Amino acid sequence: MAKRESEAARRAREAKKQQRADPDNVVARYIRRGDDGAISVAFPNHFGALSKGPVELQGLHAFTHLAQPLAEAYTLRFLESRSADARYRGWGTLKTGFVAFLARHGAKHETRLSDIDESTLVAFKAWIDDPESPIFMPSENSRSKVLLAGQRILSTLMASKRWAPQLSPALKLLKNPYPNAGKDTKHTEILDDATLERLYVHAADDCERSILRFRKDRDRLKATMSQAVPLEAAGKDAFSCAAYLMQTYKGSIPVYWKIAARSKRFAPSIDKALFEAAKALLYPNLDEILPFVLLLTLMFAFNPGVVLNMTHDDYEDETLFGRERIRLKPFKPRANKNQINTVLATDDLDNPRTILRHLRDRCLRARAIVRPEWANRVFLRYSWKYNKVFALEGTDIAMRKAIARFCARHKIDVFQLKQIRPTTLDLVHEITDGNLLAMQQVANHDDPNTTREFYTSEAFQRRNEEMLAAGMLQLERKYQTAGRIDVAARHRLRSDLGSATPGFACLNPYRSPLKGERKGRLCQAYGRCPICPLAMMDPGSEHSYAYLIKLREALDEAAGRLGPPWLRRWAPVKERITVHWARIFTDPEVVKRGVALARTTIPDLPRLD
């Protein structure tokens, strides 16, 4: 009887057939190892996707036996990706998911491919589903993506003739682990108006403080560095310490304990707290940079990835009609085009030009020690953990923690960066009365259906339903009043569409106190608004004054036509206009423009009965 083939041998045989990895191991040429052992992948530019710098596989080098196979599997998986952003997101999902799980539940120095089996995936899924887990997400769809990312890496290794023989025969991928995933997919939840306002105010305040502090510190640091600072004087303050470090180390400044180990005089002169304060003067951390990210995202409604990947080549100054403006043109890989936006340029501290110029100067020293591929990025941040400068990534767990700290500092409910764009677009929908084309223009979408399909919040849908219901009620009122109340004929920019009489505003047109009106129905008391306690007028509106003139003309016309019944029905209205409403218009210019509008623009009102 023939000996049964082992599972590992079968996988190796299948891998040879598929030829997923060539004999020369094509992916290895893109994997780089730094002097400290850190692994990165320098993807080539192809399929129209710019690499935008290597993907740092942070923490992976700590796995003695798993680092190389996981790095190769990730590289092979995303080598043919048509989106550069997808490569960063892919590693972010793996790092916070499967790799983080292995680090927590395994021994980095001992775990091998053969130790990963079906029970490992079952435990991985249980960790993802645990509400106490740092990666837990309420949505099954989101959790399924984390699990799927890990399983796809393993399936890539199963198809590799180099690594398949090392896999455990007991490794089986979980099939349909989340049967309801996809059913709970819904649009990104938007922020409420109060949170959005507070977010903008606090981000702007933080940016203003950072800019003013930097300008003050820059001048003092420049003066301190104008002369040599010896070690004995470096412990005087943070500026002297920063000057000493910059004069002593031309490249990256080593960590504190390494300097202290090399020089016995260093620690007595400079303590660790002073050392960290000095480095904070030289390099911005994530907490300092985050408010600028939030402010620019709020201003331009860009996708988070578009904002974070901006370079200093993605904006330029221009002059339009004699006024200075700044033109932003960051590239959006998914749309394969630049997102164009231009705004007025001022010296205000919350103006985009001021912000971008500040970030260029603030990150000047950081650009000198960052990877060359990231040197032109707008948003750079120093990491104390790795003693390196990184470009900001939205999928980085450090970003989530920084947002959580920002929210705790300002007492705001925790949000996600991806919520800002749909919230801004929903606000455009609200202030433009549901104008989808305005939303499309702000979103930089070629097709309005894209805006409608992907940025339709529940509030968006509710407002559309309310507008449809309001339109139906307006048509019903027009029909029941024989066309006398027709809001389509009014000046829509400065007119309340709920009031029964043009030129007036109503506190509650659905609960009119006038005789004969039914609660819950739009008021139909055409012409009687002057005697209603719920009526209002804008004394600064020439249009309201013009409509008041037209109402008096309609009253005079009705007096000659109706005869004695007019006294009982309309005389109180005429009196109220004369003794009250006409007197609230005290600005001669408003009265003058109102009279002109009544003569040339505002049509006669329908006849009064």
C-alpha positions in Angstrom: 0.0 0.0 0.0 1.4 3.4 -1.1 2.4 5.7 1.7 0.1 8.6 2.0 1.6 12.0 1.0 2.0 14.4 3.9 0.1 17.7 3.8 3.4 19.7 3.8 4.7 17.7 0.8 1.4 18.2 -1.0 1.6 21.9 -0.6 5.2 22.0 -1.8 4.2 20.0 -4.9 1.3 22.3 -5.6 3.5 25.4 -5.1 5.9 24.1 -7.8 3.0 23.8 -10.2 1.7 27.3 -9.5 5.1 28.8 -9.8 4.1 31.7 -7.7 7.7 32.4 -6.7 10.4 32.0 -9.3 13.7 30.2 -8.6 15.4 33.6 -8.1 13.0 34.6 -5.4 11.9 37.8 -7.1 10.5 39.5 -4.1 13.7 39.4 -2.1 15.2 42.1 -4.3 12.6 44.6 -2.9 13.2 43.8 0.7 15.8 46.0 2.6 17.3 45.6 6.1 18.7 48.5 7.9 21.7 48.6 10.1 19.5 48.1 13.1 17.8 45.1 11.4 14.6 47.0 10.6 12.9 45.6 7.5 11.3 47.8 4.7 10.0 47.1 1.3 10.8 49.4 -1.6 8.1 48.7 -4.1 8.8 49.5 -7.8 6.8 52.2 -9.7 4.4 50.3 -12.0 0.8 50.1 -13.0 0.6 53.8 -12.5 1.1 53.5 -8.8 3.9 55.5 -7.3 5.8 53.8 -4.5 5.9 57.1 -2.4 8.8 55.6 -0.4 9.3 52.2 1.2 6.9 50.6 3.5 8.4 50.2 6.9 7.6 46.7 8.3 7.9 48.0 11.9 8.6 45.5 14.6 8.8 42.5 12.2 12.6 42.1 12.6 12.0 41.1 16.2 10.7 37.7 15.0 13.7 35.5 14.5 12.2 32.8 12.3 9.0 34.6 11.0 10.5 37.9 9.8 11.7 36.8 6.4 8.7 34.6 5.3 6.2 37.2 6.5 8.1 40.0 4.7 8.2 38.0 1.5 4.6 37.0 1.7 3.5 40.6 2.2 5.7 41.8 -0.6 4.4 39.2 -3.0 0.9 39.9 -2.1 1.1 43.7 -2.7 3.7 43.7 -5.5 1.1 44.0 -8.2 -1.2 46.4 -6.3 -2.4 49.2 -8.4 -2.8 51.5 -5.4 0.2 52.7 -3.4 -2.1 53.6 -0.5 -3.3 50.0 -0.4 0.3 48.8 0.3 0.5 51.0 3.4 -3.0 50.1 4.5 -2.2 46.4 4.0 0.8 46.5 6.3 -1.1 48.6 8.8 -3.8 46.0 9.0 -1.3 43.2 9.3 0.8 45.0 11.9 -2.1 45.8 14.2 -3.7 42.4 13.5 -1.9 39.2 12.8 1.6 40.4 13.7 0.4 42.0 16.9 -1.4 38.8 17.8 1.8 36.7 17.3 3.8 39.1 19.4 1.3 38.9 22.2 0.6 35.2 22.2 3.9 33.7 21.0 7.6 33.8 21.6 9.2 36.1 19.0 12.5 34.3 19.2 11.1 30.8 19.1 7.9 30.8 17.0 8.3 29.1 13.6 6.0 28.6 10.6 5.4 25.1 11.7 3.9 26.4 15.0 1.1 28.2 13.1 -1.9 25.9 12.6 -5.7 26.0 12.6 -5.8 26.5 16.4 -3.6 29.6 15.9 -6.2 31.1 13.6 -9.0 30.1 15.9 -7.2 31.9 18.8 -6.6 34.9 16.5 -10.3 35.2 15.7 -11.2 34.9 19.4 -8.7 37.8 20.1 -10.2 39.9 17.4 -13.7 39.3 18.7 -12.8 39.9 22.4 -14.3 43.3 23.4 -11.3 43.8 25.7 -8.8 43.4 22.9 -7.0 46.6 21.7 -8.0 45.8 18.1 -11.7 45.0 18.8 -14.2 46.8 16.5 -18.0 46.6 16.8 -18.5 45.9 13.1 -18.2 42.3 12.0 -17.2 43.6 8.6 -14.2 45.4 10.0 -13.1 42.4 12.1 -13.4 40.1 9.1 -11.0 42.3 7.2 -8.4 41.9 9.9 -8.7 38.1 10.0 -8.8 37.9 6.2 -5.5 40.0 5.9 -3.8 37.4 8.1 -5.2 34.4 6.3 -4.2 35.9 2.9 -0.6 36.1 4.0 -0.7 32.5 5.1 -2.3 31.4 1.8 0.5 33.2 0.0 3.0 31.2 2.0 1.1 28.0 1.2 1.6 28.7 -2.5 5.4 29.4 -2.0 7.6 26.6 -2.9 10.3 28.0 -0.5 8.1 28.3 2.6 5.2 25.8 2.0 7.3 22.8 3.2 7.9 24.5 6.5 4.2 25.1 7.3 2.3 22.8 9.7 0.3 20.0 8.1 -2.5 21.0 10.6 -2.8 24.5 9.1 -6.2 25.0 7.6 -7.7 28.4 6.9 -11.0 29.3 8.5 -13.8 29.2 6.0 -16.6 31.8 6.2 -15.7 32.9 9.8 -18.0 35.9 9.6 -21.1 34.8 7.7 -22.9 38.1 8.4 -19.9 40.3 7.4 -21.0 42.7 4.7 -24.6 42.7 5.8 -23.8 45.4 8.4 -21.8 47.5 6.0 -23.0 51.1 6.1 -21.7 54.6 5.5 -19.1 56.1 7.8 -20.8 57.6 10.8 -20.6 61.4 10.6 -19.8 63.7 13.5 -22.5 65.9 15.0 -22.4 69.7 14.5 -21.3 70.4 18.1 -18.4 68.0 17.9 -17.3 69.3 14.4 -17.3 72.9 15.7 -15.3 72.0 18.8 -12.9 69.9 16.7 -12.2 72.8 14.4 -11.9 75.4 17.2 -9.5 73.2 19.3 -7.4 72.2 16.3 -7.1 75.8 15.2 -6.1 76.9 18.7 -3.5 74.2 19.0 -2.1 75.1 15.6 -1.9 78.8 16.6 -0.1 78.0 19.8 2.4 75.7 18.0 3.2 78.3 15.3 3.7 81.1 17.9 5.8 78.9 20.1 8.0 77.7 17.2 8.6 81.3 16.0 9.7 82.3 19.5 11.8 79.2 20.0 13.4 79.4 16.5 14.8 82.9 17.1 16.2 81.9 20.5 17.7 78.6 19.2 19.2 80.4 16.3 20.9 82.9 18.7 22.1 80.1 20.9 23.6 78.2 18.0 25.5 81.2 16.7 28.3 80.3 19.1 29.8 77.0 20.2 28.2 75.4 23.2 30.5 73.1 25.3 29.1 70.2 27.2 29.5 72.0 30.5 27.1 74.7 29.3 24.7 72.3 27.6 22.9 71.6 30.8 21.9 75.2 31.3 18.5 74.9 29.5 16.8 73.1 26.6 18.1 75.6 24.0 21.7 75.2 25.0 21.3 71.4 25.1 19.7 71.4 21.6 22.5 73.6 20.2 25.1 71.3 21.7 23.5 68.2 20.2 23.2 69.8 16.8 26.8 70.9 16.9 28.0 67.5 18.1 26.0 65.2 15.9 25.7 66.0 12.2 23.2 63.2 11.5 20.7 61.5 13.7 21.1 62.1 17.4 21.6 58.8 19.3 19.4 57.8 22.2 20.2 59.1 25.6 21.6 55.9 27.1 24.0 55.4 24.2 25.5 58.9 24.6 25.7 58.4 28.3 27.5 55.1 27.9 30.1 56.6 25.6 30.8 59.7 27.7 30.9 59.6 31.5 30.6 63.4 31.6 27.4 63.5 29.6 24.9 62.3 32.2 26.1 64.5 35.0 25.8 67.6 32.7 22.5 66.7 30.9 19.7 64.7 32.6 17.2 62.7 30.5 14.3 65.2 30.9 16.4 68.1 29.6 17.6 65.8 26.7 14.1 65.0 25.7 13.1 68.7 25.9 16.0 69.6 23.6 15.0 67.0 21.0 11.4 68.3 21.2 12.7 71.7 20.1 14.4 70.1 17.1 11.8 67.6 15.9 8.0 67.7 16.1 6.2 64.7 17.6 2.8 63.3 16.5 0.8 65.2 19.1 2.2 68.5 17.7 1.6 67.7 14.1 -1.9 66.1 14.4 -3.9 69.4 14.8 -2.5 70.6 11.5 -3.6 67.4 9.8 -7.1 67.8 11.3 -7.3 71.5 10.3 -6.3 70.9 6.7 -8.7 67.9 6.4 -11.5 70.0 7.8 -10.8 72.9 5.4 -10.5 70.9 2.2 -12.6 67.7 2.8 -9.7 65.6 1.4 -9.4 61.9 2.0 -7.1 61.2 5.0 -4.6 59.5 2.8 -4.5 62.4 0.4 -3.7 64.8 3.2 -1.1 62.6 4.9 0.7 61.9 1.7 1.0 65.6 0.6 4.4 66.8 -0.4 5.8 70.3 -0.6 5.4 70.0 -4.4 1.6 69.6 -4.0 0.9 73.3 -3.4 2.0 76.6 -5.0 1.3 80.4 -4.6 -0.7 82.1 -7.3 -2.3 85.5 -8.0 -5.9 85.8 -9.2 -7.5 89.1 -9.9 -4.7 90.9 -8.0 -5.2 88.8 -4.8 -2.7 86.2 -3.5 -4.0 82.7 -3.3 -2.6 79.2 -2.5 -3.4 76.3 -4.8 -3.4 72.8 -3.4 -3.1 69.9 -5.9 -2.3 66.6 -3.9 -2.5 63.4 -5.8 -5.3 60.8 -5.1 -4.1 57.4 -6.3 -7.6 55.8 -6.3 -8.9 58.5 -8.6 -5.6 58.7 -10.5 -5.7 62.5 -10.6 -4.8 65.5 -8.5 -7.3 67.0 -6.1 -7.4 70.7 -7.1 -8.4 73.4 -4.5 -7.5 77.0 -4.2 -8.1 79.5 -1.4 -7.3 83.0 -0.5 -3.8 83.4 1.1 -3.5 85.5 4.2 -1.1 85.9 7.1 -3.7 84.5 9.5 -2.4 81.7 11.7 -5.1 79.3 10.5 -4.7 80.1 6.8 -3.4 77.1 4.7 -0.5 79.1 3.4 0.7 80.0 6.9 0.2 76.4 8.0 2.1 74.8 5.1 5.0 77.3 5.4 5.2 76.6 9.2 5.3 72.8 8.6 8.0 73.3 6.0 10.2 75.2 8.5 9.2 73.1 11.6 10.2 69.8 9.9 13.4 71.2 8.4 15.7 69.3 10.7 13.5 66.2 10.6 13.8 66.1 6.8 17.6 65.9 7.2 17.5 62.6 9.0 14.3 61.0 7.4 14.5 58.5 4.6 15.1 60.3 1.3 11.8 59.1 -0.1 9.9 60.9 2.6 12.0 64.0 2.8 9.5 66.1 0.8 6.5 65.0 2.8 4.5 67.8 4.5 3.8 65.8 7.6 6.7 64.2 9.4 6.9 63.2 13.1 9.6 62.1 15.4 9.2 58.8 17.3 10.8 58.4 20.7 10.2 54.7 20.6 12.3 54.1 17.5 14.4 57.3 17.7 13.5 58.0 14.0 11.5 60.4 11.9 8.6 58.9 10.0 6.1 60.1 7.6 2.5 60.1 9.0 0.3 57.1 8.1 -3.4 56.9 8.8 -3.3 53.2 9.5 -0.6 53.6 12.1 -1.8 52.7 15.6 0.3 55.7 16.8 -2.2 57.9 14.9 -5.1 56.4 16.7 -3.5 56.9 20.1 -2.6 60.5 19.2 -6.3 61.2 18.2 -7.4 59.6 21.5 -5.0 61.9 23.4 -6.2 64.9 21.5 -9.8 64.0 22.3 -9.0 63.5 26.0 -7.1 66.7 26.2 -10.1 68.7 24.8 -12.9 66.5 26.2 -14.2 65.5 22.8 -15.7 62.1 21.9 -13.1 59.9 20.2 -13.4 60.0 16.4 -11.6 58.6 13.4 -9.8 60.6 10.8 -12.0 59.1 8.1 -15.1 60.6 9.6 -14.1 64.2 8.8 -14.5 64.1 5.0 -18.1 62.7 5.0 -19.0 65.1 7.9 -17.8 68.1 5.9 -19.6 66.9 2.8 -22.8 66.4 4.8 -22.4 70.0 6.1 -22.2 71.2 2.5 -25.4 69.2 1.7 -27.1 70.9 4.7 -26.1 74.5 3.9 -26.9 74.2 0.2 -30.3 72.7 0.8 -29.4 69.3 -0.7 -27.4 70.5 -3.7 -25.7 67.3 -4.8 -23.6 69.2 -7.4 -22.2 71.4 -4.7 -21.2 68.3 -2.7 -19.6 66.8 -5.8 -17.5 69.9 -6.4 -16.2 70.0 -2.9 -15.5 66.2 -3.0 -13.6 66.5 -6.3 -15.7 63.7 -7.8 -16.1 63.2 -11.5 -19.5 61.6 -11.1 -22.2 62.9 -8.8 -23.3 59.3 -8.3 -20.1 58.6 -6.5 -20.9 61.4 -4.0 -24.5 60.1 -3.6 -23.5 56.5 -3.2 -20.5 56.7 -0.8 -21.2 59.9 1.1 -24.9 59.6 1.9 -25.3 59.8 5.7 -28.5 59.1 7.6 -28.8 62.8 8.2 -28.4 63.3 4.4 -31.2 60.9 3.7 -33.4 62.4 6.5 -33.0 65.9 5.1 -33.9 64.7 1.6 -37.0 63.1 3.0 -37.9 66.2 4.9 -37.4 68.4 1.8 -39.6 66.0 -0.2 -42.3 66.1 2.5 -42.0 69.9 2.8 -42.4 70.2 -1.0 -45.5 68.0 -0.9 -47.0 70.2 1.8 -46.2 73.3 -0.1 -48.0 71.9 -3.2 -51.0 70.9 -1.1 -51.2 74.4 0.4 -50.9 76.0 -3.1 -53.8 73.8 -4.3 -56.0 74.5 -1.3 -55.5 78.3 -1.6 -56.1 78.3 -5.3 -52.5 79.4 -6.0 -52.5 82.4 -3.7 -49.7 80.9 -1.5 -47.0 79.9 -4.0 -43.5 79.9 -2.5 -41.9 79.3 -5.9 -42.8 82.9 -6.8 -41.0 84.4 -3.8 -37.5 85.7 -3.5 -36.0 82.5 -2.1 -32.7 83.9 -0.8 -34.4 86.1 1.8 -37.8 84.7 2.3 -39.3 82.3 4.8 -41.1 79.6 2.8 -43.2 78.5 5.8 -45.1 81.8 6.2 -48.4 82.3 4.5 -47.6 85.9 3.4 -44.4 86.8 1.5 -42.0 89.0 3.3 -42.9 87.6 6.8 -41.2 84.8 8.8 -43.2 82.5 11.0 -42.1 80.9 14.3 -44.3 77.8 13.7 -46.4 77.6 10.5 -47.8 74.2 11.7 -49.4 75.6 14.8 -51.1 78.9 13.7 -53.2 80.5 16.4 -55.5 82.3 13.9 -59.1 81.3 13.6 -59.9 78.6 11.1 -56.3 77.2 10.9 -55.7 73.5 11.7 -52.7 72.4 13.7 -50.3 70.1 11.9 -51.1 71.7 8.6 -49.2 74.6 7.0 -50.9 77.9 7.8 -53.2 79.1 5.0 -54.0 82.5 6.5 -52.7 84.4 3.4 -52.5 88.2 4.1 -53.2 87.9 7.8 -49.6 87.5 9.0 -49.4 91.1 10.3 -51.9 90.3 13.1 -50.4 86.9 14.0 -48.4 86.7 17.2 -46.0 84.2 15.6 -45.1 86.6 12.7 -41.6 88.2 12.4 -39.9 90.6 9.9 -36.3 91.4 9.2 -35.9 95.2 9.6 -32.6 95.0 7.6 -34.2 93.3 4.5 -35.2 95.5 1.6 -37.1 92.5 0.2 -39.3 92.3 3.3 -40.0 96.1 3.0 -40.9 95.7 -0.6 -43.3 92.8 0.1 -44.8 95.0 2.9 -45.5 97.7 0.3 -47.1 95.2 -2.0 -49.3 93.9 0.8 -50.5 97.4 1.5 -51.3 97.8 -2.2 -53.2 94.6 -2.2 -55.2 95.8 0.9 -56.1 99.1 -0.9 -57.2 97.2 -4.0 -59.4 94.9 -1.9 -61.0 97.8 0.0 -62.5 99.2 -3.3 -63.6 95.7 -4.5 -65.0 94.2 -1.3 -66.8 97.2 0.2 -68.1 97.0 3.8 -66.9 93.4 4.5 -63.3 94.7 4.1 -63.6 96.7 7.3 -64.3 93.7 9.5 -61.8 91.4 7.7 -58.9 93.5 6.6 -59.0 96.9 8.4 -57.1 95.4 11.5 -54.4 94.1 9.2 -53.9 97.5 7.5 -53.8 99.2 10.9 -51.2 96.8 12.3 -49.0 97.4 9.3 -49.2 101.2 9.7 -48.7 101.4 13.5 -46.2 98.6 13.9 -44.5 96.8 11.0 -43.8 99.8 8.8 -42.1 101.5 11.8 -39.5 98.8 12.4 -37.7 99.8 9.2 -35.6 102.7 10.5 -32.7 102.5 8.0 -33.3 105.0 5.2 -31.2 102.9 2.8 -33.2 99.8 3.4 -36.4 101.7 2.8 -35.1 103.3 -0.4 -33.9 100.0 -1.8 -37.2 98.3 -0.8 -39.3 101.0 -2.6 -37.1 100.4 -5.7 -37.6 96.7 -5.5 -41.4 97.1 -5.1 -41.5 99.3 -8.3 -39.3 97.2 -10.5 -38.8 93.6 -9.3 -41.3 92.3 -6.8 -44.6 91.3 -8.6 -48.0 92.2 -7.3 -49.4 89.9 -4.7 -52.5 87.7 -5.4 -55.8 89.3 -4.6 -57.2 89.2 -1.1 -60.7 87.8 -0.4 
